[in-house]
Amino acid sequence: MSQENVELLRPAYAALSRGDVDAVLQVCDPGIECQLPEGGLNTGILRGHQAMRAFLEGYIESFESFRMEPEEIMDAGDRVLVFLRVLGRGRGSGIDLEVRPAHLWTVRGGKGVRVEAFTEQSRGAALEAAGLSE
């Protein structure tokens, strides 16, 4: 089942880079919970499709160009750890951005039920939360 979970998420990141929020939400359970990291641009917990949609659309809209590339996807049973490379140019500011956060997904019944975001500086914490090590 875990390889299926990995394959479930790959197209979601491609969809996000295209700005296709509907395709991303298709892999998420209606009660999805998203934990945003302390020290990030946004913090706290989002719950449900409506909150995820508002967050993702606002995030994408803040960029004139945007790309989210999975660099490494690690199978952790019912969880999947994704290390990302995020590239973008701020809308209005023109500032280029390149960061490498991580997302830890919990998948049940073929849907993402939880995703926890980690900042670039917390790679070790992401691995630990997934029950993995470097």
PEZI-V214205 format. One line per field, one symbol per residue. phi: phi as a letter, one per 20 degrees, with the letter a starting at -180 (. if undefined). burial: 1 if it has 24 or more other C-alpha atoms within 12 Angstrom, else 0. A space follows every 10 residues. Layout:
BEGIN
phi: ???
burial: ???
END
This chain:
BEGIN
phi: .fffffffeg fffffffene fgffffedfg egdceeffne fccoddcnff ffggffffff ffdebbbcdf ebcdfcmecc ddedcdcacf fnfmfecbcc eccdeddclm cfdbcdecfg fdgffffffe mdcf
burial: 0000110111 1110111010 1001111110 0111111000 0000011010 0110111011 1010111111 0011110111 1111110100 0000000011 1111111100 1111111111 0010111011 0000
END
